[in-house]
Amino acid sequence: MKSLQEKKRVWSTGQALLISAAVVVGAIAIYKMLYPLEWTGFGPDSNDSVTTKEVINPKDGRIIKLTEISKDSQPAKTLWDWLGLAGTLAIPVILFQFQRSEQQQAEERAALEKQQVEERAALEKLQASERAALEREIATTNFREEALEVYIDRMSELLIDKKFKLLLDQNLEQSHPKYSQLDAALNIARARTLSVLRRLDKDGERKGSVIRFLIDAELISKLNLSDANLESAYLESACLENANLKSAIFIDANLWSANLKSAIFIGACFSSANLSSTNLWGACLEGACLSSANLSSANLENANLEDAYLSSANLENANLSSANLENANLESTNLKSANLKSAKLEKATLNEETILPDGSKYQSPAQLAKFINPDTAS
């Protein structure tokens, strides 16, 4: 920016000098053109005056007329005179250019100062915004950590209650007289669990901590966790066997290698979840949404996937033997190397983008027979 101002300043000074030189040259040209003309007064000038006097001749007393001619000459203008005149004419021009240059520089300085002020203000605003975002993040982290700690403390108080522990260990049937006491305690635990999961929002790590706490406390299969929000939860290798997670949300959750045997996931949402290498033997996934989920190498033997939405899911190398896939949506699903032996695929929806176990694209229902009944096909 400074170099640009210096260039402009040099340019303004040079411009002023050029204009001044042009004035001088113009004055000289005018002088040469007008010099021969007497009325201009540029050339030499003479003014003759004639005076007649009458005097008496002392010798004879006669009157004599005497004529006196006086010359008043003015020399022509010298170069110095013309340079002085040109300088006089150039002074206002130079002053004008100087003032104009100073004004431009002042305007440029003002514009630069304004720009710097705006840039500082923008930077300060950005820094303030970043500080506010960081403070909010810290506050949110503290809030979630506090919520988790309070949850664990309250659940621990419930678990050390001797009456609750005794009822829990007895595995009471609903017909038992004391079952209502156990059910009331479990409802309290359920309410606290669902509440803290909502408050943790998308904090997958702490959500995973909540579920692992229930697993360690041997409550996971005894609590009704229907509608639990486990979005983005970290549950790698977690044991959720026989858990009731009906209509639970597992969007973007990581359940890699988890044990989900015989768990209830009716109407649950697993969109984009990682279920690779999970054990879903006998699990109930009726009406569940598994779109774009990764189920590669998962064990879905005897699983109920009736009405399940598996569009664009990855089931490569998955074990679907004896699985119920009636009315399931398998559009654009990857079934490459999957085991479909004895699977039920009545009214299942497949399209030309569905990849079959042999790597071919689906064309007609007749293609499925050799995968469902491999012994007969051979």
Contacts in CASP RR format, 6 or more apart in sequence:
PFRMAT RR
TARGET T0000
AUTHOR 0000-0000-0000
METHOD contacts of the structure
MODEL  1
MKSLQEKKRVWSTGQALLISAAVVVGAIAIYKMLYPLEWTGFGPDSNDSV
TTKEVINPKDGRIIKLTEISKDSQPAKTLWDWLGLAGTLAIPVILFQFQR
SEQQQAEERAALEKQQVEERAALEKLQASERAALEREIATTNFREEALEV
YIDRMSELLIDKKFKLLLDQNLEQSHPKYSQLDAALNIARARTLSVLRRL
DKDGERKGSVIRFLIDAELISKLNLSDANLESAYLESACLENANLKSAIF
IDANLWSANLKSAIFIGACFSSANLSSTNLWGACLEGACLSSANLSSANL
ENANLEDAYLSSANLENANLSSANLENANLESTNLKSANLKSAKLEKATL
NEETILPDGSKYQSPAQLAKFINPDTAS
1 112 0 8 1.000
5 105 0 8 1.000
5 108 0 8 1.000
5 109 0 8 1.000
5 112 0 8 1.000
8 104 0 8 1.000
8 105 0 8 1.000
8 108 0 8 1.000
9 101 0 8 1.000
9 105 0 8 1.000
12 97 0 8 1.000
12 100 0 8 1.000
12 101 0 8 1.000
12 104 0 8 1.000
13 101 0 8 1.000
15 97 0 8 1.000
16 93 0 8 1.000
16 94 0 8 1.000
16 97 0 8 1.000
16 98 0 8 1.000
16 101 0 8 1.000
19 90 0 8 1.000
19 93 0 8 1.000
19 94 0 8 1.000
19 97 0 8 1.000
20 87 0 8 1.000
20 90 0 8 1.000
20 93 0 8 1.000
20 94 0 8 1.000
23 86 0 8 1.000
23 87 0 8 1.000
23 89 0 8 1.000
23 90 0 8 1.000
23 93 0 8 1.000
24 83 0 8 1.000
24 86 0 8 1.000
24 87 0 8 1.000
24 90 0 8 1.000
27 82 0 8 1.000
27 85 0 8 1.000
27 86 0 8 1.000
27 89 0 8 1.000
28 82 0 8 1.000
28 86 0 8 1.000
31 42 0 8 1.000
31 77 0 8 1.000
31 82 0 8 1.000
34 40 0 8 1.000
34 42 0 8 1.000
35 42 0 8 1.000
35 43 0 8 1.000
35 76 0 8 1.000
38 45 0 8 1.000
42 76 0 8 1.000
42 77 0 8 1.000
43 76 0 8 1.000
43 77 0 8 1.000
44 73 0 8 1.000
44 74 0 8 1.000
44 75 0 8 1.000
44 76 0 8 1.000
45 73 0 8 1.000
45 74 0 8 1.000
46 71 0 8 1.000
46 72 0 8 1.000
46 73 0 8 1.000
46 74 0 8 1.000
47 71 0 8 1.000
47 72 0 8 1.000
47 73 0 8 1.000
47 74 0 8 1.000
48 69 0 8 1.000
48 70 0 8 1.000
48 71 0 8 1.000
48 72 0 8 1.000
49 69 0 8 1.000
49 70 0 8 1.000
49 72 0 8 1.000
50 67 0 8 1.000
50 68 0 8 1.000
50 69 0 8 1.000
51 67 0 8 1.000
51 68 0 8 1.000
51 69 0 8 1.000
51 70 0 8 1.000
52 65 0 8 1.000
52 66 0 8 1.000
52 67 0 8 1.000
52 68 0 8 1.000
53 65 0 8 1.000
53 66 0 8 1.000
53 67 0 8 1.000
53 68 0 8 1.000
54 63 0 8 1.000
54 64 0 8 1.000
54 65 0 8 1.000
54 66 0 8 1.000
55 63 0 8 1.000
55 64 0 8 1.000
55 66 0 8 1.000
56 62 0 8 1.000
56 63 0 8 1.000
56 64 0 8 1.000
57 63 0 8 1.000
57 64 0 8 1.000
143 199 0 8 1.000
144 199 0 8 1.000
144 200 0 8 1.000
144 201 0 8 1.000
144 203 0 8 1.000
144 206 0 8 1.000
145 206 0 8 1.000
147 196 0 8 1.000
147 199 0 8 1.000
147 200 0 8 1.000
148 196 0 8 1.000
148 200 0 8 1.000
148 206 0 8 1.000
148 209 0 8 1.000
148 210 0 8 1.000
150 196 0 8 1.000
151 192 0 8 1.000
151 193 0 8 1.000
151 196 0 8 1.000
151 210 0 8 1.000
152 213 0 8 1.000
154 192 0 8 1.000
155 189 0 8 1.000
155 192 0 8 1.000
155 193 0 8 1.000
155 213 0 8 1.000
155 217 0 8 1.000
158 164 0 8 1.000
158 185 0 8 1.000
158 188 0 8 1.000
158 189 0 8 1.000
159 165 0 8 1.000
159 217 0 8 1.000
161 185 0 8 1.000
163 181 0 8 1.000
164 182 0 8 1.000
164 185 0 8 1.000
167 178 0 8 1.000
167 181 0 8 1.000
167 182 0 8 1.000
167 185 0 8 1.000
168 182 0 8 1.000
168 185 0 8 1.000
168 218 0 8 1.000
168 219 0 8 1.000
168 222 0 8 1.000
170 176 0 8 1.000
170 178 0 8 1.000
172 178 0 8 1.000
172 179 0 8 1.000
172 182 0 8 1.000
173 179 0 8 1.000
186 222 0 8 1.000
186 223 0 8 1.000
186 224 0 8 1.000
189 219 0 8 1.000
189 223 0 8 1.000
190 223 0 8 1.000
190 224 0 8 1.000
190 225 0 8 1.000
193 210 0 8 1.000
193 214 0 8 1.000
193 223 0 8 1.000
193 225 0 8 1.000
193 228 0 8 1.000
194 225 0 8 1.000
194 227 0 8 1.000
194 228 0 8 1.000
194 229 0 8 1.000
196 210 0 8 1.000
197 207 0 8 1.000
197 210 0 8 1.000
197 228 0 8 1.000
197 229 0 8 1.000
197 230 0 8 1.000
198 229 0 8 1.000
200 206 0 8 1.000
200 207 0 8 1.000
200 210 0 8 1.000
202 231 0 8 1.000
202 232 0 8 1.000
203 232 0 8 1.000
204 231 0 8 1.000
204 232 0 8 1.000
204 233 0 8 1.000
204 234 0 8 1.000
204 253 0 8 1.000
205 234 0 8 1.000
207 229 0 8 1.000
207 230 0 8 1.000
207 231 0 8 1.000
207 232 0 8 1.000
207 233 0 8 1.000
207 234 0 8 1.000
208 230 0 8 1.000
208 233 0 8 1.000
208 234 0 8 1.000
208 235 0 8 1.000
208 238 0 8 1.000
211 220 0 8 1.000
211 230 0 8 1.000
211 233 0 8 1.000
211 235 0 8 1.000
211 238 0 8 1.000
211 240 0 8 1.000
212 238 0 8 1.000
214 220 0 8 1.000
214 223 0 8 1.000
215 238 0 8 1.000
215 239 0 8 1.000
215 240 0 8 1.000
220 239 0 8 1.000
220 240 0 8 1.000
220 243 0 8 1.000
221 241 0 8 1.000
221 242 0 8 1.000
221 243 0 8 1.000
221 244 0 8 1.000
223 244 0 8 1.000
224 244 0 8 1.000
225 243 0 8 1.000
225 244 0 8 1.000
225 245 0 8 1.000
225 248 0 8 1.000
226 244 0 8 1.000
226 245 0 8 1.000
226 246 0 8 1.000
226 247 0 8 1.000
226 248 0 8 1.000
227 246 0 8 1.000
227 247 0 8 1.000
227 248 0 8 1.000
227 249 0 8 1.000
228 245 0 8 1.000
228 248 0 8 1.000
228 249 0 8 1.000
229 248 0 8 1.000
229 249 0 8 1.000
230 245 0 8 1.000
230 248 0 8 1.000
230 249 0 8 1.000
230 250 0 8 1.000
230 253 0 8 1.000
231 249 0 8 1.000
231 250 0 8 1.000
231 251 0 8 1.000
231 252 0 8 1.000
231 253 0 8 1.000
232 251 0 8 1.000
232 252 0 8 1.000
232 253 0 8 1.000
233 250 0 8 1.000
233 253 0 8 1.000
233 254 0 8 1.000
234 253 0 8 1.000
234 254 0 8 1.000
235 253 0 8 1.000
235 254 0 8 1.000
235 255 0 8 1.000
235 258 0 8 1.000
236 254 0 8 1.000
236 255 0 8 1.000
236 256 0 8 1.000
236 257 0 8 1.000
236 258 0 8 1.000
237 256 0 8 1.000
237 257 0 8 1.000
237 258 0 8 1.000
237 259 0 8 1.000
238 255 0 8 1.000
238 258 0 8 1.000
238 259 0 8 1.000
239 258 0 8 1.000
239 259 0 8 1.000
240 258 0 8 1.000
240 259 0 8 1.000
240 260 0 8 1.000
240 263 0 8 1.000
241 259 0 8 1.000
241 260 0 8 1.000
241 261 0 8 1.000
241 262 0 8 1.000
241 263 0 8 1.000
242 261 0 8 1.000
242 262 0 8 1.000
242 263 0 8 1.000
243 260 0 8 1.000
243 263 0 8 1.000
243 264 0 8 1.000
244 263 0 8 1.000
244 264 0 8 1.000
245 263 0 8 1.000
245 264 0 8 1.000
245 265 0 8 1.000
245 268 0 8 1.000
246 264 0 8 1.000
246 265 0 8 1.000
246 266 0 8 1.000
246 267 0 8 1.000
246 268 0 8 1.000
247 266 0 8 1.000
247 267 0 8 1.000
247 268 0 8 1.000
248 265 0 8 1.000
248 268 0 8 1.000
248 269 0 8 1.000
249 268 0 8 1.000
249 269 0 8 1.000
250 268 0 8 1.000
250 269 0 8 1.000
250 270 0 8 1.000
250 273 0 8 1.000
251 269 0 8 1.000
251 270 0 8 1.000
251 271 0 8 1.000
251 272 0 8 1.000
251 273 0 8 1.000
252 271 0 8 1.000
252 272 0 8 1.000
252 273 0 8 1.000
253 270 0 8 1.000
253 273 0 8 1.000
253 274 0 8 1.000
254 273 0 8 1.000
254 274 0 8 1.000
255 273 0 8 1.000
255 274 0 8 1.000
255 275 0 8 1.000
255 278 0 8 1.000
256 274 0 8 1.000
256 275 0 8 1.000
256 276 0 8 1.000
256 277 0 8 1.000
256 278 0 8 1.000
257 276 0 8 1.000
257 277 0 8 1.000
257 278 0 8 1.000
258 275 0 8 1.000
258 278 0 8 1.000
258 279 0 8 1.000
259 278 0 8 1.000
259 279 0 8 1.000
260 275 0 8 1.000
260 278 0 8 1.000
260 279 0 8 1.000
260 280 0 8 1.000
260 283 0 8 1.000
261 279 0 8 1.000
261 280 0 8 1.000
261 281 0 8 1.000
261 282 0 8 1.000
261 283 0 8 1.000
262 281 0 8 1.000
262 282 0 8 1.000
262 283 0 8 1.000
262 284 0 8 1.000
263 280 0 8 1.000
263 283 0 8 1.000
263 284 0 8 1.000
264 283 0 8 1.000
264 284 0 8 1.000
265 283 0 8 1.000
265 284 0 8 1.000
265 285 0 8 1.000
265 288 0 8 1.000
266 284 0 8 1.000
266 285 0 8 1.000
266 286 0 8 1.000
266 287 0 8 1.000
266 288 0 8 1.000
267 285 0 8 1.000
267 286 0 8 1.000
267 287 0 8 1.000
267 288 0 8 1.000
267 289 0 8 1.000
268 285 0 8 1.000
268 288 0 8 1.000
268 289 0 8 1.000
269 288 0 8 1.000
269 289 0 8 1.000
270 288 0 8 1.000
270 289 0 8 1.000
270 290 0 8 1.000
270 293 0 8 1.000
271 289 0 8 1.000
271 290 0 8 1.000
271 291 0 8 1.000
271 292 0 8 1.000
271 293 0 8 1.000
272 291 0 8 1.000
272 292 0 8 1.000
272 293 0 8 1.000
273 290 0 8 1.000
273 293 0 8 1.000
273 294 0 8 1.000
274 293 0 8 1.000
274 294 0 8 1.000
275 290 0 8 1.000
275 293 0 8 1.000
275 294 0 8 1.000
275 295 0 8 1.000
275 298 0 8 1.000
276 294 0 8 1.000
276 295 0 8 1.000
276 296 0 8 1.000
276 297 0 8 1.000
276 298 0 8 1.000
277 296 0 8 1.000
277 297 0 8 1.000
277 298 0 8 1.000
278 295 0 8 1.000
278 298 0 8 1.000
278 299 0 8 1.000
279 298 0 8 1.000
279 299 0 8 1.000
280 298 0 8 1.000
280 299 0 8 1.000
280 300 0 8 1.000
280 303 0 8 1.000
281 299 0 8 1.000
281 300 0 8 1.000
281 301 0 8 1.000
281 302 0 8 1.000
281 303 0 8 1.000
282 300 0 8 1.000
282 301 0 8 1.000
282 302 0 8 1.000
282 303 0 8 1.000
282 304 0 8 1.000
283 300 0 8 1.000
283 303 0 8 1.000
283 304 0 8 1.000
284 303 0 8 1.000
284 304 0 8 1.000
285 303 0 8 1.000
285 304 0 8 1.000
285 305 0 8 1.000
285 308 0 8 1.000
286 304 0 8 1.000
286 305 0 8 1.000
286 306 0 8 1.000
286 307 0 8 1.000
286 308 0 8 1.000
287 305 0 8 1.000
287 306 0 8 1.000
287 307 0 8 1.000
287 308 0 8 1.000
287 309 0 8 1.000
288 305 0 8 1.000
288 308 0 8 1.000
288 309 0 8 1.000
289 308 0 8 1.000
289 309 0 8 1.000
290 308 0 8 1.000
290 309 0 8 1.000
290 310 0 8 1.000
290 313 0 8 1.000
291 309 0 8 1.000
291 310 0 8 1.000
291 311 0 8 1.000
291 312 0 8 1.000
291 313 0 8 1.000
292 311 0 8 1.000
292 312 0 8 1.000
292 313 0 8 1.000
293 310 0 8 1.000
293 313 0 8 1.000
293 314 0 8 1.000
294 313 0 8 1.000
294 314 0 8 1.000
295 313 0 8 1.000
295 314 0 8 1.000
295 315 0 8 1.000
295 318 0 8 1.000
296 314 0 8 1.000
296 315 0 8 1.000
296 316 0 8 1.000
296 317 0 8 1.000
296 318 0 8 1.000
297 316 0 8 1.000
297 317 0 8 1.000
297 318 0 8 1.000
298 315 0 8 1.000
298 318 0 8 1.000
298 319 0 8 1.000
299 318 0 8 1.000
299 319 0 8 1.000
300 315 0 8 1.000
300 318 0 8 1.000
300 319 0 8 1.000
300 320 0 8 1.000
300 323 0 8 1.000
301 319 0 8 1.000
301 320 0 8 1.000
301 321 0 8 1.000
301 322 0 8 1.000
301 323 0 8 1.000
302 321 0 8 1.000
302 322 0 8 1.000
302 323 0 8 1.000
303 320 0 8 1.000
303 323 0 8 1.000
303 324 0 8 1.000
304 323 0 8 1.000
304 324 0 8 1.000
305 323 0 8 1.000
305 324 0 8 1.000
305 325 0 8 1.000
305 328 0 8 1.000
306 324 0 8 1.000
306 325 0 8 1.000
306 326 0 8 1.000
306 327 0 8 1.000
306 328 0 8 1.000
307 326 0 8 1.000
307 327 0 8 1.000
307 328 0 8 1.000
308 325 0 8 1.000
308 328 0 8 1.000
308 329 0 8 1.000
309 328 0 8 1.000
309 329 0 8 1.000
310 328 0 8 1.000
310 329 0 8 1.000
310 330 0 8 1.000
310 333 0 8 1.000
311 329 0 8 1.000
311 330 0 8 1.000
311 331 0 8 1.000
311 332 0 8 1.000
311 333 0 8 1.000
312 331 0 8 1.000
312 332 0 8 1.000
312 333 0 8 1.000
313 333 0 8 1.000
313 334 0 8 1.000
314 333 0 8 1.000
314 334 0 8 1.000
315 333 0 8 1.000
315 334 0 8 1.000
315 335 0 8 1.000
315 338 0 8 1.000
316 334 0 8 1.000
316 335 0 8 1.000
316 336 0 8 1.000
316 337 0 8 1.000
316 338 0 8 1.000
317 336 0 8 1.000
317 337 0 8 1.000
317 338 0 8 1.000
318 335 0 8 1.000
318 338 0 8 1.000
318 339 0 8 1.000
319 338 0 8 1.000
319 339 0 8 1.000
320 335 0 8 1.000
320 338 0 8 1.000
320 339 0 8 1.000
320 340 0 8 1.000
320 343 0 8 1.000
321 339 0 8 1.000
321 340 0 8 1.000
321 341 0 8 1.000
321 342 0 8 1.000
321 343 0 8 1.000
322 341 0 8 1.000
322 342 0 8 1.000
322 343 0 8 1.000
323 343 0 8 1.000
323 344 0 8 1.000
324 343 0 8 1.000
324 344 0 8 1.000
325 343 0 8 1.000
325 344 0 8 1.000
325 345 0 8 1.000
325 348 0 8 1.000
326 344 0 8 1.000
326 345 0 8 1.000
326 346 0 8 1.000
326 347 0 8 1.000
326 348 0 8 1.000
327 346 0 8 1.000
327 347 0 8 1.000
327 348 0 8 1.000
327 349 0 8 1.000
328 345 0 8 1.000
328 348 0 8 1.000
328 349 0 8 1.000
329 348 0 8 1.000
329 349 0 8 1.000
330 348 0 8 1.000
330 349 0 8 1.000
330 350 0 8 1.000
330 354 0 8 1.000
331 349 0 8 1.000
331 350 0 8 1.000
331 351 0 8 1.000
331 353 0 8 1.000
331 354 0 8 1.000
332 351 0 8 1.000
332 353 0 8 1.000
332 354 0 8 1.000
333 350 0 8 1.000
333 354 0 8 1.000
333 355 0 8 1.000
334 355 0 8 1.000
335 354 0 8 1.000
335 355 0 8 1.000
335 356 0 8 1.000
335 357 0 8 1.000
336 355 0 8 1.000
336 356 0 8 1.000
336 357 0 8 1.000
336 359 0 8 1.000
337 357 0 8 1.000
337 359 0 8 1.000
338 357 0 8 1.000
339 357 0 8 1.000
340 357 0 8 1.000
340 368 0 8 1.000
340 371 0 8 1.000
340 372 0 8 1.000
341 371 0 8 1.000
341 372 0 8 1.000
341 373 0 8 1.000
341 374 0 8 1.000
342 372 0 8 1.000
342 373 0 8 1.000
343 371 0 8 1.000
343 372 0 8 1.000
345 368 0 8 1.000
345 372 0 8 1.000
350 362 0 8 1.000
351 362 0 8 1.000
352 361 0 8 1.000
352 362 0 8 1.000
352 363 0 8 1.000
353 361 0 8 1.000
353 362 0 8 1.000
354 361 0 8 1.000
354 362 0 8 1.000
355 361 0 8 1.000
355 362 0 8 1.000
356 362 0 8 1.000
356 367 0 8 1.000
356 368 0 8 1.000
356 371 0 8 1.000
357 371 0 8 1.000
358 371 0 8 1.000
360 367 0 8 1.000
369 376 0 8 1.000
369 377 0 8 1.000
370 377 0 8 1.000
END
